[in-house]
Amino acid sequence: MKLVFAGTPEVAVPALDALLASGRHEVAAVVTRPDAPAGRGRRLVASPVAERAEEAGIEVLKPAKPKDPEFLERLRQIGPDCCPVVAYGALLPRVALDIPAHGWVNLHFSLLPAWRGAAPVQHAIMAGDEITGASTFLIEEGLDSGPVYGTVTEEIRATDTSGDLLTRLAFAGAGLLAATMDGIEDGTLKAVPQPADGISLAPKVNVEDAHLDWNAPALRIDRMVRGCTPAPGAWTTFRGERLKLIQVTPVPDRTDLAAGQIAAGKNNVHAGTGSYGVELLWVQAQGKKPMRAADWARGVRIGEGERLGG
């Protein structure tokens, strides 16, 4: 089939690579978000998908909005049979959805209908799910509500951050998306409507959502830290300044600390929660680079009874 691939961040690149390597499909063009300012100089930088497409010599389309008439006309001229999508980052209007004969097929990083929305991996970890996965589905105008072509499952490991899990899902999902394109082309794959039960939502996790509540149990603190790593980063405050927590681990036998109370040993730093303690392994103080929590504690000289979170 002739394909136009839509995607923007690094997580979409494995799927583009899988389609380029499939040997069955022609990736005629790529649709991605416009160049965005990045770095200290705030210079405009192309998306990872745009960079990969340019390396492969593929036409790159960067509409400000996918409803722009110039973009829609170019898409009609290309005449794709199907448009596979991975983390494109913009809502597609009906006029665009109707152009390819087989529609736009999205690779979503959850087992639909669970975790519809922008941050399925983060929410799966924060909720304590043990299994997640990826799904391919036909895009409709609703939020991730279209019929599903296929799924792959993935175990959520006890130490997974959202970055770890998303990396694995990006590669597993790449194979699923390529197989979905194969099945659509040869007519052996039909999309099945999502069940009405089991729907959950995964809105974007912002900085305020990542503010830790030390009255929560230790397992909740651990899941919040892992789910918000690398972005937006779980955080608390210490002496009135923000402190980002990069890695913690529950310590069930530490039950003597009040919620938020912090205690530093020679080589460890513990904090109390609503249940039992957690050990702080890696932190990042405001304006500083990430460091081992024990090194941070030696530098700030934690006093007896001091607390995280004010």
C-alpha positions in Angstrom: 0.0 0.0 0.0 1.0 3.6 -0.4 1.3 5.1 3.1 1.6 8.6 4.5 3.0 8.2 8.1 2.1 10.7 10.8 4.2 11.1 13.9 6.4 13.6 15.8 8.6 12.4 18.8 11.4 9.9 19.1 8.9 7.2 20.3 7.4 7.2 16.7 10.7 6.6 14.9 10.8 2.8 15.5 7.3 2.5 13.8 8.5 4.5 10.8 11.6 2.4 10.5 9.5 -0.8 10.6 7.3 0.4 7.8 10.4 1.5 5.7 11.9 -1.9 6.3 8.7 -4.0 5.6 9.3 -4.3 1.8 5.5 -4.4 1.3 4.6 -0.8 1.6 5.6 2.5 0.1 6.0 5.4 2.6 5.3 8.2 0.2 5.5 11.0 2.7 5.6 11.9 6.4 3.3 14.3 8.3 4.8 15.8 11.5 4.5 18.9 13.7 6.2 22.1 12.6 9.8 22.8 13.8 9.8 23.9 17.4 12.3 26.0 19.5 14.7 23.9 21.6 17.8 24.3 23.7 19.3 27.4 25.3 19.4 29.3 22.1 15.7 28.4 21.4 16.5 27.7 17.7 14.0 25.9 15.6 14.6 22.2 15.5 12.9 19.6 13.3 11.0 16.7 15.0 12.8 13.3 15.3 10.3 11.9 12.8 11.1 14.7 10.3 14.9 14.1 10.7 14.5 10.3 10.1 12.3 10.9 7.1 14.8 13.4 5.6 17.6 10.8 6.1 15.5 8.4 4.1 14.7 10.9 1.4 11.0 11.0 2.1 8.8 14.1 1.6 8.0 15.8 4.9 4.8 17.8 5.4 4.7 20.1 8.4 1.2 21.8 8.5 0.5 24.3 11.2 -2.9 22.5 11.4 -4.0 19.4 9.6 -7.1 21.3 8.3 -4.9 23.7 6.3 -6.1 23.7 2.7 -2.6 23.4 1.3 -1.9 20.3 3.3 -5.2 18.7 2.5 -4.6 19.3 -1.3 -1.1 17.8 -1.1 -2.5 14.8 0.7 -5.1 14.3 -2.0 -2.4 14.5 -4.7 -0.3 11.8 -3.0 -3.3 9.6 -2.7 -2.4 7.3 0.2 -4.2 4.0 0.7 -3.7 4.4 4.5 -2.2 6.8 7.0 -0.5 5.1 10.0 -0.1 7.4 13.0 2.1 7.3 16.1 2.1 10.2 18.5 1.4 12.9 15.9 0.2 15.4 18.4 -2.7 17.2 16.5 -6.4 16.4 16.1 -7.3 15.2 12.6 -10.5 16.8 11.0 -13.0 14.7 9.3 -12.0 16.1 5.9 -8.5 14.6 6.4 -9.8 11.3 7.8 -11.8 10.7 4.7 -8.9 11.1 2.2 -7.1 7.6 2.5 -9.3 4.7 1.4 -8.4 2.7 4.6 -8.4 5.7 6.9 -5.9 6.7 9.5 -4.7 3.9 11.8 -3.2 4.8 15.1 -0.7 3.0 17.3 -1.8 3.7 20.9 0.3 2.6 23.9 -2.4 0.9 26.0 -4.8 -2.0 25.7 -7.9 -0.2 24.6 -10.4 0.8 25.9 -8.1 1.2 28.9 -6.2 4.5 29.2 -7.6 6.5 26.3 -5.8 9.9 26.0 -2.4 11.5 25.8 -0.5 9.8 28.6 -1.5 6.1 28.8 1.9 4.8 29.9 2.2 7.3 32.7 -1.3 6.5 34.0 -0.8 2.7 33.8 2.3 2.9 36.0 0.7 5.4 38.5 -2.4 3.2 38.8 -0.3 0.1 39.6 -1.2 -1.9 36.5 0.8 -5.1 36.1 0.1 -5.5 32.4 -0.3 -3.0 29.6 0.4 -3.0 25.9 -0.2 -1.3 22.6 -3.2 -1.3 20.2 -3.8 -0.4 16.6 -7.2 1.2 15.8 -9.0 3.1 13.1 -9.2 6.7 14.1 -12.6 8.2 14.5 -13.5 11.7 15.7 -13.9 10.5 19.3 -11.0 10.2 21.7 -9.2 6.9 20.9 -12.6 5.3 20.5 -12.3 3.6 17.1 -12.4 -0.1 16.4 -9.3 -2.1 17.2 -7.2 -4.1 14.6 -4.7 -5.7 17.0 -2.9 -5.6 20.3 0.4 -6.7 21.9 0.8 -7.0 25.7 3.8 -5.9 27.9 4.5 -6.6 31.5 5.0 -3.5 33.7 8.2 -4.3 35.7 8.5 -3.3 39.4 11.2 -0.7 38.6 9.8 0.6 35.2 9.7 4.3 34.7 7.4 5.6 32.0 10.5 6.2 29.8 11.6 2.6 30.2 8.1 1.2 29.4 7.5 3.5 26.5 10.8 2.5 24.9 9.8 -1.1 25.0 6.3 -0.4 23.7 7.6 1.7 20.9 9.5 -1.3 19.5 6.8 -3.9 20.2 4.2 -1.5 18.8 6.3 -0.9 15.6 5.9 -4.6 14.7 2.2 -4.5 15.5 1.7 -1.5 13.2 3.6 -3.1 10.3 1.6 -6.3 10.7 -1.6 -4.2 10.8 -0.7 -2.6 7.5 -0.1 -6.1 6.1 -3.4 -7.4 7.3 -5.4 -4.4 5.9 -3.6 -4.7 2.5 -4.4 -8.4 2.1 -7.9 -8.2 3.6 -7.3 -10.6 6.4 -7.6 -8.1 9.2 -10.9 -6.5 10.3 -11.3 -3.8 13.0 -13.4 -4.9 16.0 -15.4 -2.3 18.0 -14.1 -1.5 21.5 -16.1 -2.9 24.4 -18.3 -0.5 26.4 -16.8 -1.7 29.7 -13.3 -1.0 31.0 -12.9 2.5 29.6 -10.4 4.7 31.5 -8.9 8.0 30.6 -5.3 9.1 30.6 -5.1 12.9 30.3 -1.7 14.7 30.0 0.2 14.7 33.2 1.3 18.3 34.0 3.7 19.6 36.6 1.1 20.2 39.3 -0.2 16.6 38.8 3.4 15.4 39.7 3.4 17.1 43.1 3.9 14.4 45.7 1.6 14.0 48.7 3.6 12.4 51.5 0.4 11.3 53.2 -0.1 8.8 50.4 1.3 5.2 51.0 4.8 4.3 49.9 3.7 2.3 46.9 1.8 5.3 45.6 4.8 7.5 46.0 7.0 5.0 44.2 4.5 4.7 41.3 4.1 8.5 41.0 7.9 8.9 40.8 8.3 6.1 38.2 5.2 7.3 36.2 6.4 10.9 36.1 10.0 10.0 35.0 11.4 11.4 32.8 8.6 13.9 32.4 7.2 16.0 33.9 9.2 14.8 37.0 7.7 14.0 40.4 8.6 16.7 42.9 8.3 17.9 46.4 9.7 20.8 48.4 12.6 21.1 50.9 13.2 24.3 52.8 10.9 26.1 50.5 12.7 25.0 47.2 11.6 22.4 44.7 13.2 19.0 44.8 12.7 16.6 42.0 12.7 12.9 42.9 14.1 10.7 40.1 14.3 7.3 41.8 13.0 6.0 45.1 12.3 2.5 46.5 9.9 1.4 49.2 11.4 0.3 52.5 8.7 -1.7 54.4 10.6 -2.1 57.6 11.1 1.7 58.1 8.0 2.6 60.1 9.3 5.2 62.5 9.1 8.3 60.3 6.1 10.6 60.0 4.7 11.5 56.6 7.3 13.6 54.8 9.9 13.3 57.7 13.3 12.8 56.3 16.3 11.0 57.9 19.8 10.8 56.4 22.2 8.0 57.3 25.8 7.7 56.2 24.9 6.2 52.8 21.1 6.5 52.6 18.2 8.9 52.8 14.7 7.8 54.0 11.4 9.6 54.0 8.2 8.8 55.7 4.9 8.3 53.9 1.3 7.5 54.8 2.4 3.8 55.3 6.0 3.0 55.6 9.2 4.6 54.4 10.8 5.1 51.0 14.5 5.4 50.3 15.5 8.4 48.1 18.0 7.2 45.5 18.4 10.0 43.0 17.2 13.6 43.3 17.6 16.9 41.6 17.7 20.1 43.6 16.4 23.3 42.1 19.1 24.7 39.7 21.3 21.6 40.1 22.1 18.5 38.1 20.7 15.0 39.2 22.7 13.5 42.0 22.6 10.6 44.4 20.3 11.4 47.3 23.0 10.6 49.9 25.4 13.2 48.3 22.6 15.8 48.2 21.8 15.1 51.9 25.4 15.5 52.9 25.5 18.9 51.1 22.3 20.3 52.7 23.0 18.8 56.2 19.5 17.6 57.1 18.5 18.4 60.6 16.5 16.2 63.0 12.8 16.2 62.3 13.0 18.1 58.9 10.3 17.3 56.4 9.8 17.1 52.7 6.8 19.0 51.4 6.8 21.8 54.0 
